[in-house]
């Protein structure tokens, strides 16, 4: 005949443990839960940190690339500015157009400063060379001898290259301690010949 279990003995094994053991089991369970939570939380945080570091490296690489591009752009800009400045300076010395009004204006400016009178001027035909053209202009001026000398010196100080040739001194007149003269000369400026025009001329 089967015996029925005693209800007092039917409780779980945990219920039969002494209180100290129950506390130990509870503490162990809490520790396991804590460890699992810590491991999961740490793994997520570590993943976020790694992702942030990768993004930082990518941003740093982009920043380095942008700085290099900026430096290259600034270098090109500085070179462009330098070349434009050189081109402007070169055109002052050797323009690529005859610029007869500017040529005459420069001569007239020196004459005014020197005290001589520019009585006549007459442009003549250009004389083409291989890389440049001569732009001659016949001049007649009057003034005291030292003023004429000052005029010649002033023309030599101009930015634009101008040669004074075929100088003829005429009609000297003594005025007190000075000698007034009339001077005829050929003032020759130069201009650069552009590549296309040079090829057509050839």
Residue frames as qw, qx, qy, qz and C-alpha x, y, z in Angstrom:
[[0.000, 0.891, 0.454, 0.000, 0.00, 0.00, 0.00],
 [0.426, 0.472, -0.023, 0.772, 1.58, 3.31, -1.12],
 [0.353, -0.597, -0.420, 0.586, 2.25, 5.89, 1.49],
 [0.189, 0.912, 0.244, 0.269, 1.28, 9.51, 0.94],
 [0.486, 0.298, -0.263, 0.778, 4.08, 12.10, 1.25],
 [0.338, -0.647, -0.466, 0.500, 4.07, 14.14, 4.39],
 [0.215, 0.912, 0.215, 0.275, 3.11, 17.76, 3.58],
 [0.413, -0.875, 0.176, 0.182, 5.78, 18.92, 5.98],
 [0.620, -0.323, 0.534, 0.477, 8.41, 17.17, 3.87],
 [0.588, 0.589, 0.493, 0.252, 7.04, 18.32, 0.54],
 [0.012, 0.954, -0.058, -0.293, 8.74, 21.81, 0.60],
 [0.654, 0.696, -0.243, 0.166, 11.57, 22.67, -1.72],
 [0.811, -0.051, -0.267, 0.518, 15.14, 21.94, -0.89],
 [0.202, 0.493, -0.134, 0.835, 15.70, 25.67, -0.51],
 [0.544, -0.637, -0.062, -0.542, 13.09, 25.81, 2.20],
 [0.912, -0.350, -0.194, 0.094, 14.89, 23.11, 4.07],
 [0.590, 0.348, -0.283, 0.672, 18.18, 25.04, 4.08],
 [0.425, -0.592, -0.408, 0.550, 19.15, 26.86, 7.21],
 [0.105, 0.964, 0.182, -0.160, 18.86, 30.69, 7.15],
 [0.306, -0.709, 0.427, 0.471, 22.61, 31.21, 6.77],
 [0.462, 0.035, 0.758, 0.460, 22.72, 28.92, 3.77],
 [0.315, 0.775, 0.543, 0.071, 19.70, 30.69, 2.28],
 [0.066, -0.937, 0.068, 0.335, 21.53, 34.01, 2.69],
 [0.396, -0.442, 0.628, 0.503, 24.58, 32.57, 0.99],
 [0.445, 0.366, 0.745, 0.338, 22.57, 31.29, -1.94],
 [0.178, 0.916, 0.351, -0.075, 20.79, 34.65, -2.26],
 [0.207, -0.830, 0.285, 0.432, 24.10, 36.48, -2.16],
 [0.456, -0.153, 0.728, 0.489, 25.58, 34.15, -4.77],
 [0.379, 0.628, 0.651, 0.197, 22.56, 34.66, -7.04],
 [0.040, 0.969, 0.118, -0.212, 22.79, 38.44, -6.63],
 [0.351, -0.627, 0.487, 0.496, 26.51, 38.29, -7.39],
 [0.478, 0.162, 0.749, 0.429, 25.90, 36.27, -10.56],
 [0.263, 0.838, 0.472, 0.069, 23.25, 38.75, -11.71],
 [0.150, -0.922, 0.116, 0.338, 25.61, 41.61, -10.94],
 [0.452, -0.362, 0.626, 0.522, 28.44, 39.98, -12.83],
 [0.434, 0.448, 0.701, 0.346, 26.23, 39.33, -15.86],
 [0.115, 0.948, 0.292, -0.061, 24.96, 42.93, -15.78],
 [0.290, -0.797, 0.304, 0.434, 28.47, 44.31, -15.40],
 [0.497, -0.099, 0.693, 0.512, 29.81, 42.18, -18.25],
 [0.350, 0.652, 0.615, 0.272, 26.95, 43.21, -20.54],
 [0.031, -0.977, -0.137, 0.158, 27.16, 46.90, -19.55],
 [0.404, -0.643, 0.428, 0.490, 30.95, 46.96, -19.88],
 [0.517, 0.158, 0.690, 0.481, 30.82, 45.30, -23.29],
 [0.251, 0.835, 0.462, 0.163, 28.33, 47.92, -24.52],
 [0.187, -0.945, 0.083, 0.255, 30.38, 50.80, -23.09],
 [0.521, -0.393, 0.560, 0.510, 33.57, 49.34, -24.54],
 [0.478, 0.450, 0.638, 0.403, 31.87, 49.07, -27.92],
 [0.096, 0.960, 0.264, 0.024, 30.75, 52.69, -27.70],
 [0.362, -0.796, 0.294, 0.386, 34.25, 53.81, -26.70],
 [0.556, -0.081, 0.645, 0.518, 35.80, 51.89, -29.60],
 [0.362, 0.698, 0.545, 0.292, 33.25, 53.39, -32.02],
 [0.089, -0.984, -0.067, 0.142, 33.98, 56.89, -30.66],
 [0.474, -0.579, 0.458, 0.480, 37.72, 56.34, -31.05],
 [0.529, 0.243, 0.656, 0.481, 37.25, 55.18, -34.65],
 [0.198, 0.889, 0.383, 0.155, 35.15, 58.24, -35.41],
 [0.284, -0.898, 0.146, 0.303, 37.79, 60.43, -33.79],
 [0.545, -0.273, 0.578, 0.542, 40.51, 58.85, -35.93],
 [0.426, 0.547, 0.602, 0.396, 38.40, 59.33, -39.06],
 [0.003, 0.978, 0.211, -0.009, 37.75, 62.98, -38.14],
 [0.438, -0.719, 0.323, 0.432, 41.45, 63.50, -37.40],
 [0.551, 0.054, 0.627, 0.548, 42.34, 62.03, -40.80],
 [0.267, 0.782, 0.485, 0.284, 39.80, 64.32, -42.49],
 [0.212, -0.957, -0.012, 0.199, 41.17, 67.30, -40.55],
 [0.535, -0.451, 0.474, 0.534, 44.73, 66.45, -41.57],
 [0.471, 0.360, 0.633, 0.497, 43.63, 66.11, -45.19],
 [0.089, 0.924, 0.354, 0.112, 41.72, 69.40, -45.02],
 [0.351, -0.846, 0.170, 0.363, 44.73, 71.17, -43.49],
 [0.543, -0.161, 0.581, 0.585, 46.98, 69.76, -46.23],
 [0.342, 0.630, 0.577, 0.391, 44.51, 70.93, -48.89],
 [0.104, -0.974, -0.177, 0.091, 44.35, 74.36, -47.26],
 [0.467, -0.632, 0.355, 0.507, 48.14, 74.61, -47.18],
 [0.497, 0.143, 0.638, 0.571, 48.35, 73.58, -50.85],
 [0.184, 0.830, 0.478, 0.221, 45.64, 76.10, -51.78],
 [0.250, -0.932, 0.010, 0.264, 47.40, 78.87, -49.85],
 [0.531, -0.362, 0.497, 0.582, 50.69, 77.97, -51.55],
 [0.402, 0.438, 0.627, 0.503, 49.03, 78.10, -54.98],
 [0.003, 0.940, 0.338, 0.042, 47.34, 81.39, -54.07],
 [0.389, -0.784, 0.204, 0.438, 50.64, 82.90, -52.91],
 [0.511, -0.081, 0.600, 0.610, 52.34, 81.71, -56.11],
 [0.276, 0.690, 0.575, 0.341, 49.52, 83.16, -58.22],
 [0.153, -0.966, -0.140, 0.152, 49.78, 86.48, -56.37],
 [0.488, -0.564, 0.382, 0.545, 53.56, 86.48, -56.82],
 [0.471, 0.202, 0.640, 0.572, 53.27, 85.77, -60.53],
 [0.140, 0.859, 0.455, 0.189, 50.63, 88.47, -61.00],
 [0.294, -0.897, 0.058, 0.325, 52.85, 90.96, -59.16],
 [0.510, -0.305, 0.536, 0.600, 55.82, 89.96, -61.34],
 [0.388, 0.513, 0.632, 0.431, 53.65, 90.32, -64.44],
 [0.011, -0.964, -0.264, 0.024, 52.57, 93.82, -63.39],
 [0.394, -0.749, 0.285, 0.451, 56.17, 94.81, -62.70],
 [0.530, -0.008, 0.633, 0.565, 57.29, 93.34, -66.02],
 [0.299, 0.725, 0.543, 0.299, 54.59, 95.22, -67.90],
 [0.158, -0.948, -0.026, 0.276, 55.81, 98.45, -66.34],
 [0.395, -0.552, 0.521, 0.517, 59.27, 97.76, -67.74],
 [0.007, 0.156, -0.774, -0.613, 58.28, 96.06, -70.98],
 [0.595, 0.301, 0.399, -0.629, 54.54, 96.35, -71.75],
 [0.458, 0.145, 0.822, 0.307, 52.96, 94.19, -74.43],
 [0.329, 0.825, 0.441, 0.127, 51.27, 97.17, -76.10],
 [0.462, 0.430, 0.010, 0.776, 52.88, 100.29, -77.56],
 [0.349, -0.767, -0.444, 0.304, 50.88, 102.55, -75.18],
 [0.411, 0.443, 0.098, 0.791, 51.95, 105.73, -76.96],
 [0.275, -0.818, -0.121, -0.491, 49.89, 108.03, -74.68],
 [0.777, -0.617, -0.015, 0.119, 51.49, 106.49, -71.57],
 [0.754, 0.095, 0.080, 0.645, 54.92, 106.70, -73.24],
 [0.193, 0.624, 0.110, 0.749, 54.43, 110.39, -74.03],
 [0.510, -0.798, -0.133, -0.291, 52.97, 111.07, -70.59],
 [0.833, -0.403, -0.031, 0.376, 56.07, 109.60, -68.93],
 [0.561, 0.261, 0.103, 0.778, 58.36, 111.74, -71.11],
 [0.088, -0.741, -0.177, -0.641, 56.27, 114.85, -70.41],
 [0.684, -0.713, -0.156, -0.020, 56.36, 114.16, -66.67],
 [0.762, -0.223, 0.025, 0.607, 60.17, 113.99, -66.66],
 [0.336, 0.481, 0.184, 0.789, 60.36, 117.15, -68.79],
 [0.331, -0.821, -0.204, -0.418, 58.16, 119.04, -66.33],
 [0.761, -0.609, -0.055, 0.214, 60.21, 117.93, -63.33],
 [0.711, -0.029, 0.135, 0.690, 63.47, 118.77, -65.13],
 [0.032, -0.751, -0.093, 0.653, 62.30, 122.23, -66.20],
 [0.163, -0.145, 0.634, 0.742, 62.69, 121.69, -69.95],
 [0.565, 0.422, 0.135, -0.696, 60.03, 122.49, -72.54],
 [0.472, 0.114, 0.834, 0.261, 58.89, 119.61, -74.73],
 [0.252, 0.472, -0.122, -0.836, 58.10, 121.56, -77.90],
 [0.714, 0.314, -0.342, -0.525, 57.31, 118.71, -80.30],
 [0.476, -0.209, 0.852, -0.062, 56.96, 114.95, -80.46],
 [0.666, 0.390, -0.332, -0.542, 56.32, 112.66, -83.37],
 [0.766, -0.156, 0.619, -0.077, 55.80, 108.87, -83.07],
 [0.355, 0.501, -0.650, -0.447, 57.35, 106.82, -85.88],
 [0.871, 0.054, -0.376, -0.312, 56.76, 103.30, -87.13],
 [0.772, -0.484, 0.402, -0.092, 57.53, 100.44, -84.81],
 [0.388, 0.585, -0.705, -0.097, 60.61, 98.35, -85.54],
 [0.939, -0.232, 0.045, -0.250, 59.79, 94.68, -84.85],
 [0.053, 0.567, -0.817, 0.085, 62.52, 92.42, -83.47],
 [0.451, 0.000, -0.887, -0.097, 62.40, 88.72, -82.61],
 [0.366, -0.400, -0.779, 0.315, 61.12, 89.04, -79.05],
 [0.092, -0.683, -0.359, 0.629, 60.26, 92.73, -78.80],
 [0.386, 0.716, 0.360, 0.457, 59.45, 95.79, -80.87],
 [0.321, -0.162, -0.135, 0.923, 61.04, 99.20, -80.74],
 [0.052, 0.848, 0.526, 0.050, 58.61, 102.10, -80.32],
 [0.447, -0.008, 0.005, 0.894, 60.48, 105.26, -81.44],
 [0.015, 0.916, 0.401, -0.021, 59.36, 108.86, -80.99],
 [0.462, 0.375, -0.021, 0.803, 61.17, 111.97, -82.22],
 [0.346, -0.806, -0.379, 0.294, 61.40, 114.70, -79.59],
 [0.336, 0.538, -0.054, 0.771, 62.35, 118.35, -79.63],
 [0.505, -0.760, -0.366, 0.180, 62.91, 120.15, -76.36],
 [0.280, 0.684, -0.180, 0.649, 64.46, 123.36, -75.12],
 [0.654, -0.745, -0.129, 0.008, 65.99, 124.31, -71.81],
 [0.114, -0.858, 0.497, -0.064, 69.15, 125.18, -70.00],
 [0.523, 0.425, -0.739, 0.000, 72.02, 122.76, -70.38],
 [0.055, -0.198, 0.863, -0.461, 71.85, 121.44, -66.81],
 [0.660, 0.145, 0.346, -0.651, 68.06, 121.03, -67.17],
 [0.762, 0.388, -0.404, -0.325, 68.55, 118.94, -70.31],
 [0.306, 0.345, -0.855, 0.235, 71.11, 116.81, -68.47],
 [0.362, -0.048, 0.686, -0.630, 68.60, 116.37, -65.65],
 [0.770, 0.272, -0.013, -0.577, 65.96, 115.34, -68.21],
 [0.630, 0.379, -0.671, -0.100, 68.23, 112.65, -69.67],
 [0.065, 0.222, -0.863, 0.449, 68.97, 111.34, -66.19],
 [0.537, 0.059, 0.455, -0.708, 65.26, 111.33, -65.25],
 [0.789, 0.290, -0.297, -0.453, 64.31, 109.33, -68.33],
 [0.475, 0.331, -0.806, 0.125, 66.90, 106.73, -67.34],
 [0.133, -0.118, 0.775, -0.607, 65.21, 106.37, -63.92],
 [0.689, 0.023, -0.064, -0.722, 61.77, 105.53, -65.31],
 [0.718, -0.087, 0.664, -0.191, 60.32, 102.05, -64.75],
 [0.813, 0.530, 0.237, -0.041, 59.76, 101.61, -68.45],
 [0.630, -0.214, 0.390, 0.636, 62.88, 101.11, -70.56],
 [0.398, 0.901, 0.168, -0.030, 63.41, 104.19, -72.74],
 [0.669, -0.127, 0.219, 0.698, 66.57, 104.91, -74.67],
 [0.183, 0.927, 0.034, -0.327, 67.50, 108.39, -75.86],
 [0.705, 0.010, 0.460, 0.539, 69.44, 108.20, -79.12],
 [0.407, 0.519, 0.378, 0.650, 70.58, 110.41, -81.99],
 [0.257, -0.828, -0.298, 0.399, 70.89, 113.39, -79.66],
 [0.444, 0.454, 0.181, 0.751, 71.58, 116.68, -81.47],
 [0.267, -0.696, -0.322, 0.584, 72.20, 119.90, -79.53],
 [0.353, 0.535, 0.379, 0.667, 71.36, 123.01, -81.54],
 [0.055, -0.781, -0.181, -0.595, 71.09, 126.80, -81.18],
 [0.577, -0.383, -0.465, 0.552, 73.05, 127.33, -77.99],
 [0.017, -0.808, -0.098, -0.581, 72.31, 130.70, -76.40],
 [0.414, -0.013, -0.566, 0.712, 74.17, 132.18, -73.45],
 [0.374, -0.753, -0.312, -0.443, 71.75, 133.47, -70.84],
 [0.446, -0.811, 0.291, -0.242, 73.84, 135.02, -68.08],
 [0.247, -0.538, 0.805, -0.039, 75.79, 132.17, -66.56],
 [0.700, 0.148, 0.683, -0.146, 73.61, 129.51, -68.22],
 [0.088, 0.244, -0.697, -0.669, 73.51, 128.13, -71.73],
 [0.679, 0.312, 0.425, -0.511, 70.08, 127.50, -73.24],
 [0.038, -0.252, 0.837, 0.484, 69.92, 124.90, -75.98],
 [0.799, 0.202, -0.017, -0.567, 67.50, 123.15, -78.30],
 [0.281, -0.298, 0.911, 0.051, 67.75, 119.37, -78.38],
 [0.798, 0.215, -0.255, -0.502, 66.46, 116.93, -80.96],
 [0.169, -0.343, 0.918, -0.103, 66.60, 113.25, -80.11],
 [0.667, -0.048, -0.605, -0.432, 64.97, 109.91, -80.71],
 [0.460, -0.301, 0.652, -0.522, 63.31, 108.41, -77.64],
 [0.591, 0.103, -0.732, -0.323, 62.88, 104.66, -78.08],
 [0.637, -0.265, 0.524, -0.499, 60.65, 102.59, -75.85],
 [0.214, 0.179, -0.939, -0.202, 60.19, 98.83, -76.12],
 [0.748, -0.092, 0.228, -0.616, 57.28, 96.47, -75.91],
 [0.418, -0.165, 0.893, 0.020, 57.07, 92.70, -75.65],
 [0.499, 0.175, -0.564, -0.635, 55.81, 90.73, -78.64],
 [0.772, -0.106, 0.431, -0.456, 53.09, 88.24, -77.72],
 [0.480, -0.178, 0.839, 0.184, 53.64, 84.61, -78.65],
 [0.588, 0.556, 0.586, -0.033, 50.82, 84.48, -81.22],
 [0.313, 0.928, -0.055, -0.195, 51.98, 87.63, -82.95],
 [0.253, -0.657, 0.658, 0.268, 55.57, 86.39, -82.90],
 [0.573, 0.074, 0.798, 0.169, 54.57, 83.20, -84.70],
 [0.516, 0.765, 0.379, -0.058, 52.55, 85.11, -87.32],
 [0.077, 0.917, -0.300, -0.250, 55.48, 87.45, -87.86],
 [0.400, -0.422, 0.773, 0.255, 57.76, 84.45, -88.34]]
